[in-house]
Amino acid sequence: SRGLSPNRSWEFNVRQNGYDIAADPFGYPEAYYNPQLQAVQRIEIVRGQGALQYGPQFGGLVNYILRNGNEFNKPLVFETQQTIGSYGLFNSYHAIGGKKGNTHYYSFFDHRRANGWRENSNYYTNSGFATITHQFKNNISLTFELMHSHIRSKQPGGLTDQQIPTNAQQSERGRNWFDITWTTPALILNYEINKQTRWNTKLFGTIGNRNSVGFMQSILVKDVINPSTNSYANRVVNLDQYRNYGLESRFITTYQLGKKEHTISLGVRAYSGQTNRQADGKGSTGIDYDIRIEGQYPTDVSFDSKNAAVFVENIFRLNNKFIVIPGVRMEYLEGAVAGRTGFYNTGISTQLQNISRSRNFVMAGIGAEYHIHESTEIYANITQAYRPIQFANLQAPPGTDIIDPNLKDARGYNFDIGFRGKLKDIVK
């Protein structure tokens, strides 16, 4: 990620088994959920022109490939891992998997909890995953998988510069909570048409909720019981709902041209996402996690995004040493926002301007490899990239500000050149 913004996962296309798991990969690309590493078989990083197949982000693709049971040679294998650590850490991981005939499967449950290094930073997580794949006789395999995760953590709040050297573990907030539930179902079809040709289709969804409740005043304001009311102040409740669905289908084949074999990959993508955000609700005066509110949410906004894309990439093997790989992606993207951001003193709601931005464009890239000999090569690639307009850029207080009608996505390109390989068994 060198050279890119370190702001969460904004610069990356984060996926699990090849499909999206972020809140919204265009308008709100936050990866609030990441898989348990005990279940991860490998992590793929695809950058440069190769990442054009997957999306627009400057950082490229980060893809968690999970275990699926195909590595087992028995119908039933049980795994368990128990970990204890400092500050009350306890992690309990259980999994079963196996393979019998043309079917293989893998499933796990993971529980983790700890008190945290600072006061008021205790948390727990519960995650479950199941995948099953059946290989049919006509070279078609069908996979169904489902992940569900629930995270709840206490938020200890900030400290002043004067408090940190005195006791960096202290906390001035004992009623702040953060809660995330994340569900990612997927249906994956693989068809090996022949030895040279494969077809893959993924139908997937992301169903997420991000909730928070807490006393959100400056850290200089103490969160204490009011003697006149004998209770704490009301907390603030914020809720996000993410409901995203998509389909990706890609086709890859090797063909003969001249004396060499070349490979082409092409595909399509369709995606629809909706984020509903309710904010600044008047919450309870309690201390536990509680998202009930009094009255209505002042902010109640809906964000929508739609995406369609077509991509193609070809590997041209010009000779035994020189490879050229051009790629192109045609993209259609739409983002919209509507709703209210508050109420006037008269009780009338302040409605957002109904903002919609749609655009379509073509991005291209090209890569090349020159193999000096079997174990070393020189490589280079250059590709166009962009970061879409964020949901936050489509909000403006009514009556005072307006959205710039010329607002555009962040545009740029990536360029890499390097030498890689292995010199005998000494240097890699």
C-alpha positions in Angstrom: 0.0 0.0 0.0 3.0 2.3 -0.2 2.1 5.6 -1.8 -1.6 5.2 -1.1 -4.0 6.7 1.4 -3.8 4.7 4.7 -7.5 5.6 5.5 -8.9 2.1 6.2 -9.5 0.1 3.0 -10.4 2.9 0.7 -7.7 2.2 -1.8 -8.4 -1.5 -2.2 -10.9 -3.9 -3.7 -11.4 -6.2 -0.7 -12.9 -9.6 -1.5 -13.4 -13.1 -0.1 -13.3 -16.0 -2.5 -13.5 -13.6 -5.4 -16.6 -11.6 -4.3 -17.1 -8.3 -2.5 -17.3 -8.1 1.3 -16.9 -4.3 1.9 -19.8 -2.0 3.0 -20.0 -0.6 -0.6 -17.0 -1.0 -2.9 -17.8 2.3 -4.6 -19.5 4.8 -2.3 -18.3 3.5 1.1 -15.4 1.0 0.6 -15.0 0.1 4.3 -14.0 -3.5 5.1 -15.7 -3.8 8.5 -15.3 -7.5 8.4 -12.2 -9.6 7.6 -12.1 -13.5 7.7 -10.5 -15.4 10.6 -7.0 -16.2 9.6 -7.2 -19.8 10.8 -9.6 -20.4 7.9 -7.6 -18.5 5.3 -5.8 -20.7 2.8 -4.0 -17.8 1.1 -4.3 -14.1 0.4 -4.1 -12.9 -3.2 -2.8 -9.4 -4.1 -3.3 -8.4 -7.7 -2.0 -4.9 -8.7 -1.3 -3.1 -11.9 -3.1 -4.0 -15.2 -4.1 -7.4 -13.8 -6.4 -5.7 -11.4 -8.5 -4.2 -14.2 -10.5 -7.5 -14.2 -11.7 -6.8 -10.7 -12.3 -3.1 -10.3 -11.1 0.5 -10.3 -9.2 0.9 -7.0 -5.6 2.2 -7.1 -4.4 -0.4 -4.6 -5.8 -3.3 -6.6 -7.3 -6.5 -5.3 -7.0 -8.1 -1.9 -8.7 -11.5 -2.0 -9.0 -13.8 1.0 -9.2 -17.4 -0.3 -10.7 -19.6 2.4 -10.3 -23.3 3.0 -13.0 -25.4 1.4 -12.2 -29.0 2.5 -10.7 -30.0 -0.8 -7.3 -30.5 0.9 -8.7 -33.4 3.0 -8.7 -37.0 2.0 -11.2 -38.2 4.6 -14.9 -37.7 4.9 -14.6 -36.0 8.4 -11.8 -34.1 9.9 -12.1 -32.1 13.1 -9.8 -29.2 14.1 -9.8 -27.2 17.3 -7.5 -24.4 18.5 -7.7 -22.7 21.9 -5.6 -19.6 22.6 -5.3 -17.6 25.8 -3.3 -14.4 26.3 -2.8 -11.2 28.1 -5.7 -8.9 29.2 -8.2 -11.7 29.3 -7.7 -12.9 25.7 -9.5 -16.1 24.9 -9.9 -17.4 21.3 -11.7 -20.7 20.6 -11.7 -22.0 17.0 -13.5 -25.2 15.9 -13.8 -26.5 12.4 -14.9 -29.6 10.5 -14.3 -30.5 7.0 -13.9 -33.4 4.6 -14.2 -34.9 1.2 -16.2 -37.9 0.0 -16.7 -38.8 -3.6 -17.4 -35.6 -5.6 -18.3 -33.5 -2.6 -16.1 -31.5 -0.2 -17.0 -29.1 2.6 -15.6 -27.0 5.4 -17.2 -25.2 8.3 -15.9 -23.3 11.3 -17.1 -21.4 14.4 -14.8 -18.9 16.0 -15.3 -17.1 19.4 -12.9 -14.5 20.6 -13.0 -12.2 23.6 -10.7 -10.0 25.6 -10.7 -7.1 28.2 -8.4 -5.0 26.1 -5.2 -3.1 27.1 -7.1 0.1 28.1 -10.0 0.4 30.4 -13.5 0.1 28.8 -12.1 -1.7 25.7 -13.5 -5.2 26.2 -14.9 -7.0 23.1 -16.1 -10.3 21.8 -16.6 -11.7 18.3 -18.6 -14.7 17.1 -18.1 -15.9 13.5 -19.4 -18.9 11.5 -18.7 -20.1 8.0 -19.9 -23.0 5.9 -19.1 -24.0 2.4 -20.0 -27.1 0.3 -18.9 -27.9 -3.2 -20.3 -30.7 -5.4 -18.5 -31.8 -8.6 -21.0 -33.0 -11.2 -20.0 -35.6 -13.9 -20.1 -33.1 -16.8 -17.2 -31.0 -15.4 -19.5 -28.6 -13.6 -19.0 -27.8 -9.9 -21.4 -25.8 -7.7 -20.5 -24.2 -4.4 -22.7 -22.6 -1.8 -21.2 -20.7 1.1 -22.4 -18.5 3.9 -20.4 -16.4 6.4 -22.0 -14.7 9.4 -20.0 -12.5 11.9 -21.0 -10.5 15.0 -18.6 -8.1 16.7 -19.4 -6.0 19.8 -16.8 -3.8 21.4 -16.6 -1.2 24.0 -15.0 2.1 22.9 -12.8 3.7 25.5 -12.8 7.2 23.9 -9.9 9.6 23.5 -7.5 11.2 25.9 -5.9 14.6 26.2 -2.2 15.1 25.7 -1.8 15.7 29.4 -3.6 12.4 30.3 -1.5 10.1 28.1 1.8 10.3 30.0 0.0 10.1 33.4 -1.8 6.9 32.5 -2.3 5.9 28.9 -4.6 3.0 29.9 -7.3 5.1 31.5 -10.6 5.8 29.9 -13.2 8.6 30.4 -15.9 6.8 28.5 -17.7 3.8 30.0 -21.0 3.8 27.9 -19.8 3.8 24.3 -20.4 0.7 22.2 -19.8 -0.4 18.6 -21.6 -3.4 17.1 -21.3 -5.0 13.7 -23.2 -7.9 12.1 -22.0 -9.1 8.7 -23.5 -11.8 6.5 -22.1 -12.8 3.1 -23.9 -15.5 1.1 -22.5 -16.7 -2.3 -23.3 -19.2 -5.0 -20.4 -20.1 -7.3 -20.6 -22.1 -10.5 -17.4 -23.4 -12.3 -17.6 -25.1 -15.7 -14.5 -26.7 -17.3 -15.7 -26.8 -20.9 -12.5 -28.4 -22.0 -8.8 -28.4 -21.1 -8.3 -25.0 -22.6 -11.6 -23.3 -21.6 -13.2 -22.4 -18.2 -16.3 -20.5 -17.2 -16.9 -19.0 -13.7 -20.0 -17.2 -12.4 -20.5 -15.8 -8.9 -23.8 -14.6 -7.4 -23.2 -12.9 -4.0 -24.5 -10.5 -1.4 -23.4 -8.5 1.5 -25.9 -7.9 4.3 -24.4 -5.8 7.0 -25.3 -3.6 10.0 -23.0 -1.1 11.7 -24.4 0.3 15.0 -22.9 2.6 17.6 -24.2 4.2 20.8 -22.3 6.5 23.1 -21.7 9.8 24.8 -20.2 11.8 21.9 -19.2 15.1 23.5 -15.6 16.4 23.5 -13.2 14.4 25.8 -13.0 17.6 27.9 -16.7 17.1 28.8 -17.1 14.5 31.6 -19.6 11.7 31.2 -20.9 11.7 34.8 -24.3 11.4 36.6 -26.2 14.7 36.7 -27.1 15.3 40.4 -30.4 17.1 39.5 -31.7 14.1 37.5 -29.7 11.3 39.2 -28.9 9.9 35.7 -26.4 10.1 32.9 -27.0 12.3 29.8 -28.7 10.7 26.8 -26.4 9.0 24.4 -26.3 9.3 20.6 -27.3 6.4 18.4 -26.1 5.9 14.8 -27.2 3.0 12.6 -26.0 1.9 9.1 -27.6 -0.8 7.0 -25.8 -2.3 3.9 -27.7 -4.4 1.4 -25.6 -5.2 -1.6 -26.1 -7.8 -4.3 -24.0 -8.6 -7.4 -23.1 -11.0 -10.2 -19.8 -11.6 -11.9 -19.2 -14.0 -14.8 -15.9 -14.6 -16.5 -14.7 -16.8 -19.3 -11.1 -17.8 -19.9 -9.7 -19.8 -22.8 -6.3 -20.7 -24.4 -6.1 -20.5 -28.2 -3.5 -21.0 -30.9 -2.3 -18.0 -33.0 0.7 -18.6 -35.2 3.1 -21.0 -33.5 2.2 -19.9 -29.9 -0.6 -20.4 -27.5 -2.3 -17.3 -26.1 -4.8 -16.8 -23.3 -7.8 -14.5 -23.2 -10.0 -13.7 -20.2 -13.3 -11.7 -20.5 -16.3 -11.1 -18.3 -19.1 -9.0 -17.1 -20.3 -7.5 -13.7 -23.6 -6.2 -12.4 -24.0 -4.8 -9.0 -26.6 -2.9 -6.9 -26.0 -1.6 -3.4 -28.0 0.4 -0.9 -26.8 2.0 2.3 -29.4 3.4 4.8 -28.0 5.7 7.4 -29.8 6.9 10.5 -27.8 9.2 12.7 -27.9 11.4 15.8 -30.8 9.6 17.5 -31.5 10.4 21.1 -30.5 7.3 22.9 -30.9 6.0 26.5 -29.2 7.2 29.6 -28.0 3.6 30.4 -24.6 2.1 30.4 -25.1 -1.1 28.4 -25.4 -1.6 24.6 -28.9 -0.2 23.8 -29.9 1.3 20.4 -33.4 2.3 21.3 -34.1 6.0 20.7 -36.7 8.7 21.7 -38.6 10.1 18.7 -37.1 10.1 15.2 -33.6 10.1 13.8 -32.7 13.6 12.7 -30.6 12.2 9.9 -32.2 9.5 7.8 -30.4 9.2 4.4 -30.4 6.5 1.7 -27.4 6.0 -0.6 -27.6 4.0 -3.7 -25.0 2.7 -6.1 -25.2 0.8 -9.3 -22.4 -0.7 -11.4 -22.1 -2.6 -14.7 -18.8 -3.5 -16.3 -17.3 -5.4 -19.1 -13.6 -6.4 -19.1 -11.1 -8.3 -21.3 -7.5 -9.2 -20.9 -5.2 -11.1 -23.2 -1.8 -12.8 -22.7 0.2 -12.7 -26.0 3.2 -15.0 -25.9 5.4 -13.4 -28.6 8.2 -15.9 -28.2 9.7 -18.1 -25.4 10.9 -15.1 -23.5 8.6 -12.1 -24.2 5.0 -11.8 -23.0 2.7 -8.8 -23.5 -0.6 -8.5 -21.6 -3.0 -5.7 -22.6 -6.3 -5.2 -20.8 -9.4 -2.9 -21.0 -12.4 -2.3 -18.8 -15.6 -0.5 -19.7 -17.4 0.8 -16.6 -20.8 2.3 -15.9 -21.3 3.7 -12.4 -24.1 5.6 -10.7 -24.3 7.0 -7.2 -27.3 8.7 -5.6 -28.4 10.1 -2.2 -31.7 11.2 -0.8 -33.3 11.8 2.6 -33.2 14.3 5.5 -30.4 15.7 7.6 -32.4 17.2 10.4 -35.4 19.2 11.4 -36.0 23.0 11.5 -37.3 24.6 14.8 -40.8 24.4 13.2 -40.5 20.6 13.0 -40.3 20.5 9.2 -37.5 18.2 8.0 -34.5 19.5 6.1 -34.4 17.4 3.0 -31.2 16.7 1.1 -30.9 17.7 -2.5 -31.7 14.6 -4.5 -28.2 14.1 -5.9 -27.4 11.6 -8.6 -24.1 11.1 -10.5 -23.8 8.7 -13.3 -20.9 8.2 -15.7 -19.4 5.7 -18.0 -15.8 5.4 -19.2 -13.1 3.1 -20.5 -9.9 2.2 -18.6 -6.9 0.5 -20.2 -3.6 -1.0 -19.1 -0.8 -3.0 -20.5 1.9 -5.2 -18.9 5.0 -7.0 -20.2 7.5 -9.6 -19.1 10.8 -10.5 -20.5 12.2 -13.8 -19.1 16.0 -13.6 -19.1 16.1 -17.2 -18.3 13.9 -19.7 -16.4 14.3 -18.1 -13.0 14.6 -14.4 -13.6 12.6 -11.8 -15.5 12.1 -8.1 -16.1 8.5 -6.8 -15.8 6.7 -3.6 -16.3 3.1 -2.4 -16.4 1.0 0.8 -16.6 -2.7 1.0 -16.0 -5.4 3.6 -15.5 -7.3 3.7 -12.2 -9.8 5.8 -10.3 -11.4 6.1 -6.9 -15.2 6.7 -7.2 -17.0 9.7 -5.6 -17.7 8.8 -2.0 -21.2 8.9 -0.4 -19.9 11.7 1.9 -19.2 13.9 -1.1 -22.8 13.7 -2.2 -24.2 15.4 1.0 -24.6 19.1 1.4 -26.6 21.1 4.0 -29.8 22.3 2.3 -30.0 26.1 1.8 -26.4 26.8 2.4 -24.2 24.5 0.2 -24.6 22.8 -3.1 -22.9 19.8 -4.6 -20.4 20.9 -7.3 -22.1 19.8 -10.6 -18.6 19.2 -12.0 -17.6 16.8 -9.2 -15.5 14.0 -10.6 -13.9 10.7 -9.5 -10.3 10.8 -8.5 -8.3 9.7 -11.6 -4.7 8.6 -12.1 -2.6 5.6 -13.0 -0.2 3.0 -11.6 3.2 2.3 -13.1 5.5 -0.5 -12.1 8.9 -1.7 -13.3 11.1 -4.3 -11.7 13.4 -7.3 -11.8 12.4 -10.5 -10.0 13.6 -14.1 -9.8 16.0 -16.4 -8.1 19.7 -16.5 -8.4 20.7 -20.1 -7.8 19.5 -21.0 -4.2 21.0 -17.9 -2.6 19.0 -14.8 -3.4 15.3 -14.5 -4.2 
